[in-house]
């Protein structure tokens, strides 16, 4: 068997097949929590093996490198907190999205900060981070805005529409740096009321 064959996704899946989904998720939760607590560079496969009481070989059979392992862990926590938000009012949808975004912002932002440099160095990690924590919520926000335009609440060609997702996502990232505090639900709702709705003419 060639080394290329050994690297195929179906071969990797086969090597992991003895792990239950629950056990696999336990590994993923452990590595993400350690990244939040200690930073990406301090996390090792050996440390995860020890904390989850498994052998190093178990981890290395499933994920050859730490970046591959972390990328898999990120994909396992893919979430769309804004999915299902549809009150029939664009303003209220945006308020609901702000509340949802603030619920776990401390965990999400500490993870993003801890992964900062590593993400810039590893394309797979960068893609996994986008798939898990960025793209689903940006897409959901765009859908909320699209529905608002479809209902006639705002013009479909409103020049601010393309910037709203970046605003919402950006304030989550910026507040810890600027003010030393995470953007919780109350803060994000106030932000929407003061900086998003007026721009869209929804006050």
C-alpha positions in Angstrom: 0.0 0.0 0.0 1.4 3.4 -0.9 1.6 6.3 1.6 -0.9 8.2 -0.6 -3.5 5.4 -0.1 -3.0 5.5 3.6 -3.9 9.2 3.6 -7.3 8.9 1.9 -10.3 10.1 4.0 -11.9 6.6 3.8 -8.8 5.1 5.2 -8.7 7.6 8.1 -12.4 7.0 8.8 -11.7 3.2 8.9 -9.0 3.7 11.5 -11.3 5.7 13.6 -14.3 3.4 13.2 -13.7 1.7 16.6 -14.3 5.0 18.4 -17.8 5.8 19.3 -19.1 9.3 18.4 -19.4 10.2 22.0 -15.8 9.2 22.7 -14.6 11.1 19.6 -16.5 14.2 20.8 -14.9 13.9 24.2 -11.5 14.2 22.5 -12.7 17.2 20.5 -14.2 19.0 23.6 -10.9 18.4 25.5 -8.7 19.9 22.8 -10.9 23.0 22.3 -11.1 23.6 26.1 -7.4 23.3 26.5 -6.8 25.7 23.6 -9.1 28.2 25.3 -7.3 27.8 28.6 -3.7 27.4 27.6 -3.4 28.6 24.0 -2.8 26.6 20.9 0.9 26.3 21.2 0.7 24.8 24.7 -1.6 22.0 23.6 -0.1 18.7 22.6 -1.5 15.4 21.5 0.2 13.8 24.5 -1.6 16.2 26.8 -5.0 15.5 25.3 -4.3 11.7 25.5 -3.5 12.1 29.2 -6.5 14.3 30.0 -8.9 12.0 28.2 -7.2 8.8 29.4 -6.5 7.3 26.0 -3.2 6.3 24.4 -1.3 8.6 22.1 -1.6 6.0 19.3 -5.4 6.3 19.4 -5.2 9.9 18.6 -2.4 9.6 16.0 -4.3 6.8 14.2 -7.2 9.1 13.7 -5.5 12.4 13.2 -1.9 12.4 12.1 -1.0 15.9 13.3 -2.2 18.4 15.9 -3.6 20.8 13.2 -5.6 18.0 11.6 -7.0 17.1 15.1 -7.9 20.7 16.0 -9.5 21.2 12.5 -11.7 18.1 13.1 -12.6 19.4 16.6 -13.6 22.8 15.2 -15.8 21.2 12.5 -17.5 19.1 15.2 -18.7 22.2 17.0 -20.2 23.8 13.9 -23.2 25.9 15.0 -25.7 28.3 13.6 -27.1 30.2 16.5 -29.2 32.4 14.2 -30.9 29.5 12.5 -34.7 29.5 13.0 -34.8 33.2 13.9 -37.8 34.5 11.9 -40.1 36.8 13.9 -41.6 38.5 10.8 -39.8 41.7 11.7 -36.3 42.5 10.6 -35.6 44.7 13.6 -36.7 42.0 16.0 -34.8 39.3 14.1 -31.6 41.4 14.4 -32.2 41.9 18.2 -32.7 38.1 18.5 -29.5 37.4 16.6 -27.7 39.8 18.9 -29.0 38.0 22.0 -28.0 34.6 20.5 -24.5 35.8 19.5 -23.8 37.1 23.0 -24.8 33.9 24.8 -21.5 32.1 24.4 -19.3 34.9 23.1 -16.7 34.4 25.8 -16.1 30.9 24.7 -16.1 31.6 21.0 -13.9 34.7 21.3 -11.4 33.1 23.6 -11.1 30.3 21.1 -10.6 32.6 18.2 -8.0 34.6 20.1 -6.1 31.5 21.1 -6.1 30.2 17.5 -5.1 33.6 16.0 -1.5 33.0 14.9 -2.0 29.3 14.2 -4.9 30.0 11.9 -2.8 32.3 9.8 -0.1 29.6 9.5 -2.3 26.6 8.6 -4.8 26.7 5.8 -6.7 23.7 7.0 -7.2 25.3 10.4 -8.3 28.5 8.8 -10.9 26.7 6.7 -12.2 24.7 9.6 -12.6 27.8 11.7 -14.5 29.5 9.0 -16.7 26.4 8.5 -17.4 26.1 12.2 -17.8 29.6 13.6 -17.8 32.1 10.9 -19.5 31.2 7.6 -22.7 29.6 9.1 -23.6 32.7 11.1 -22.6 35.2 8.4 -24.9 33.2 6.0 -27.7 33.2 8.5 -27.4 36.9 9.0 -27.6 37.5 5.3 -30.7 35.3 5.1 -32.3 37.4 7.9 -31.5 40.6 5.9 -32.8 39.0 2.6 -36.1 38.2 4.2 -36.4 41.7 5.5 -35.9 43.1 2.0 -38.3 40.6 0.6 -41.0 41.8 3.0 -40.3 45.3 1.9 -39.0 46.5 5.2 -35.8 47.8 3.6 -34.7 48.3 0.0 -33.1 45.2 -1.5 -30.3 47.5 -2.8 -29.7 49.3 0.5 -26.0 50.2 0.5 -25.5 49.1 4.2 -26.8 45.6 3.7 -23.4 44.1 2.7 -21.7 45.5 5.8 -24.2 44.4 8.5 -22.8 40.9 9.0 -19.3 42.3 9.2 -20.5 44.8 11.8 -22.1 42.2 13.9 -19.2 39.8 13.7 -16.6 42.6 14.1 -18.0 44.0 17.4 -17.8 40.5 18.9 -14.1 40.5 18.1 -13.3 44.1 18.9 -14.8 44.6 22.3 -12.5 42.3 24.2 -9.5 44.1 22.6 -10.8 47.7 23.1 -12.6 47.4 26.4 -11.3 44.2 27.9 -14.8 42.7 28.1 -16.7 40.2 26.0 -19.6 41.4 24.0 -22.5 39.8 25.9 -26.2 39.8 24.8 -27.1 43.1 26.5 -24.1 44.9 24.8 -24.9 43.4 21.4 -28.6 44.4 21.6 -27.6 47.9 22.5 -25.2 47.9 19.6 -28.0 46.8 17.2 -30.3 49.5 18.6 -27.8 52.3 18.3 -25.7 51.4 15.3 -27.5 48.9 13.0 -31.2 49.7 13.1 -30.8 53.5 12.5 -28.6 52.8 9.4 -31.3 50.6 8.0 -34.0 53.1 8.8 -35.7 50.8 11.3 -35.9 52.9 14.4 
